[in-house]
Amino acid sequence: MHPPGARPASFSTPAGAPFNSGPRYPIMRPMGFDLGGRRALVTGASAGIGAEIARELAARGADLTLAARRADRLEALAASLRSEHGVSAEVIPADLAAPGGAAALIDRCGETPAVDVLVNNAGIGMHGDGVGHPWEDERGMIQLNVLSVAELTKHFAAQMRARGTGRILQVASTASFLPCPGYAAYGATKAFVLHHAEALDEELRDCDVRVLALCPGSTNTAFFEISGNVRGRAQVATSLDPVDVARAGVDAIERSRRVTVPGLANKLTTAGLRVIPRRLQATLARRVLE
Ligand SMILES: NC(=O)c1ccc[n+]([C@@H]2O[C@H](COP(=O)([O-])OP(=O)(O)OC[C@H]3O[C@@H](n4cnc5c(N)ncnc54)[C@H](OP(=O)(O)O)[C@@H]3O)[C@@H](O)[C@H]2O)c1
């Protein structure tokens, strides 16, 4: 269907393997991705957006591997996915804020059945005094939001590329688009997630592996309580239901959309940021987020 073409000779990994090896798509990669019968690994599936993404994937016929720390919640979700949608669903307890947590999850996933869809959703925020947060807490957040995401992505993207197809959905944030006083380190982790996804997606342009970013704004989950933040009026007014955010994310997988910002207010905000000087962005963000 898509004949292999010539590979550029100049780019290679340290190991010597061309990073864009695999079949080439000279004009456009295939856009559609049928989820029926695929195996999807969803991190942070025990609550909030991740649980809704798992439900939406199952409703569209995907088999699920669910990961997070709270195994009891994962087991309850897996049981309901099996009975409501007739898909297979397995649970792997994982602490992705712990060093070695992502490697342990990779080991548990094994090679077969292959992971066709990876959703890197697990994440937490830390609100308040960026200098004063205990380092061990902040390090854990960075491990969870950045290092585990990068490690899982590298591993499963390599497997997908070897098989010639796959989708990775990174749950970034509207915080990815600007400096976030009040959420300084959290915002920076989400900037990493968005830039990393966009760059990898471009690197992989010659094969049918896509790295897609979902950038929710304020969403009605436990995120703010866990972050130690009380939302302001503007955030509450524009908050979305996690079901709608999840649907936008799974649509993005099926349609291979590189960056998705759910909700009109969030779309307008992120589009408007393009014309606002960065220094002013930080000042405005401080008013909303602090
Ligand atoms: N809610 C928002 O307004 C908002 C906006 C933009 C982006 N996001 C992003 O959306 C993603 C999901 O957040 P949410 O809003 O759905 O929050 P949530 O309801 O608190 O869910 C967070 C999920 O991450 C998992 N998690 C937390 N720490 C973990 C750890 N150490 N190891 C493994 N899993 C862990 C939690 O499971 P366990 O506690 O069971 O481990 C839970 O399943 C996050 O990446 C967040 O940054 C949220």
The ligand as an SDF file (V2000), in Angstrom:
LIG
                    3D

 48 52  0  0  0  0  0  0  0  0999 V2000
   -7.8690   18.2640   35.6830 N   0  0  0  0  0  0  0  0  0  0  0  0
   -7.3190   19.2760   35.0190 C   0  0  0  0  0  0  0  0  0  0  0  0
   -7.7620   20.4370   35.1340 O   0  0  0  0  0  0  0  0  0  0  0  0
   -6.1830   19.0310   34.0740 C   0  0  0  0  0  0  0  0  0  0  0  0
   -5.8500   20.0360   33.1470 C   0  0  0  0  0  0  0  0  0  0  0  0
   -4.8100   19.8280   32.2670 C   0  0  0  0  0  0  0  0  0  0  0  0
   -4.1180   18.6340   32.2730 C   0  0  0  0  0  0  0  0  0  0  0  0
   -4.4470   17.6690   33.1710 N   0  0  0  0  0  0  0  0  0  0  0  0
   -3.6630   16.4260   33.1680 C   0  0  0  0  0  0  0  0  0  0  0  0
   -4.5280   15.3290   33.0460 O   0  0  0  0  0  0  0  0  0  0  0  0
   -3.8960   14.1680   33.5770 C   0  0  0  0  0  0  0  0  0  0  0  0
   -4.8900   13.4280   34.4440 C   0  0  0  0  0  0  0  0  0  0  0  0
   -5.2300   14.2320   35.5560 O   0  0  0  0  0  0  0  0  0  0  0  0
   -6.7020   14.2740   36.1630 P   0  0  0  0  0  0  0  0  0  0  0  0
   -7.1990   15.6410   36.0250 O   0  0  0  0  0  0  0  0  0  0  0  0
   -7.5220   13.1740   35.6140 O   0  0  0  0  0  0  0  0  0  0  0  0
   -6.3680   14.0640   37.7090 O   0  0  0  0  0  0  0  0  0  0  0  0
   -6.7620   12.8990   38.7170 P   0  0  0  0  0  0  0  0  0  0  0  0
   -8.2290   12.6840   38.6920 O   0  0  0  0  0  0  0  0  0  0  0  0
   -6.1010   13.2670   39.9920 O   0  0  0  0  0  0  0  0  0  0  0  0
   -6.0620   11.5910   38.0940 O   0  0  0  0  0  0  0  0  0  0  0  0
   -4.6780   11.4270   38.1180 C   0  0  0  0  0  0  0  0  0  0  0  0
   -4.3440   10.0030   37.7340 C   0  0  0  0  0  0  0  0  0  0  0  0
   -2.9090    9.8820   37.7660 O   0  0  0  0  0  0  0  0  0  0  0  0
   -2.5910    8.7660   38.5870 C   0  0  0  0  0  0  0  0  0  0  0  0
   -1.3420    8.9570   39.3100 N   0  0  0  0  0  0  0  0  0  0  0  0
   -1.0240    9.9500   40.1820 C   0  0  0  0  0  0  0  0  0  0  0  0
    0.1710    9.7260   40.7280 N   0  0  0  0  0  0  0  0  0  0  0  0
    0.6120    8.5620   40.1820 C   0  0  0  0  0  0  0  0  0  0  0  0
    1.7910    7.7860   40.3640 C   0  0  0  0  0  0  0  0  0  0  0  0
    2.7340    8.1540   41.2440 N   0  0  0  0  0  0  0  0  0  0  0  0
    1.9450    6.6580   39.6330 N   0  0  0  0  0  0  0  0  0  0  0  0
    0.9820    6.2510   38.7770 C   0  0  0  0  0  0  0  0  0  0  0  0
   -0.1510    6.9330   38.5670 N   0  0  0  0  0  0  0  0  0  0  0  0
   -0.3290    8.0720   39.2710 C   0  0  0  0  0  0  0  0  0  0  0  0
   -3.7500    8.6500   39.5850 C   0  0  0  0  0  0  0  0  0  0  0  0
   -3.8630    7.3080   40.0290 O   0  0  0  0  0  0  0  0  0  0  0  0
   -3.3740    6.7560   41.4730 P   0  0  0  0  0  0  0  0  0  0  0  0
   -3.5640    7.8590   42.4690 O   0  0  0  0  0  0  0  0  0  0  0  0
   -4.2690    5.5720   41.6850 O   0  0  0  0  0  0  0  0  0  0  0  0
   -1.9490    6.3610   41.2780 O   0  0  0  0  0  0  0  0  0  0  0  0
   -4.9300    9.0060   38.6990 C   0  0  0  0  0  0  0  0  0  0  0  0
   -5.3740    7.8650   38.0250 O   0  0  0  0  0  0  0  0  0  0  0  0
   -2.6580   14.6520   34.3050 C   0  0  0  0  0  0  0  0  0  0  0  0
   -1.5150   14.4020   33.5150 O   0  0  0  0  0  0  0  0  0  0  0  0
   -2.8890   16.1440   34.4390 C   0  0  0  0  0  0  0  0  0  0  0  0
   -1.6820   16.8670   34.4930 O   0  0  0  0  0  0  0  0  0  0  0  0
   -5.4700   17.8290   34.0670 C   0  0  0  0  0  0  0  0  0  0  0  0
  1  2  1  0
  2  3  2  0
  2  4  1  0
  4  5  1  0
  4 48  2  0
  5  6  2  0
  6  7  1  0
  7  8  2  0
  8  9  1  0
  8 48  1  0
  9 10  1  0
  9 46  1  0
 10 11  1  0
 11 12  1  0
 11 44  1  0
 12 13  1  0
 13 14  1  0
 14 15  2  0
 14 16  1  0
 14 17  1  0
 17 18  1  0
 18 19  2  0
 18 20  1  0
 18 21  1  0
 21 22  1  0
 22 23  1  0
 23 24  1  0
 23 42  1  0
 24 25  1  0
 25 26  1  0
 25 36  1  0
 26 27  1  0
 26 35  1  0
 27 28  2  0
 28 29  1  0
 29 30  1  0
 29 35  2  0
 30 31  1  0
 30 32  2  0
 32 33  1  0
 33 34  2  0
 34 35  1  0
 36 37  1  0
 36 42  1  0
 37 38  1  0
 38 39  2  0
 38 40  1  0
 38 41  1  0
 42 43  1  0
 44 45  1  0
 44 46  1  0
 46 47  1  0
M  CHG  2   8   1  16  -1
M  END
$$$$
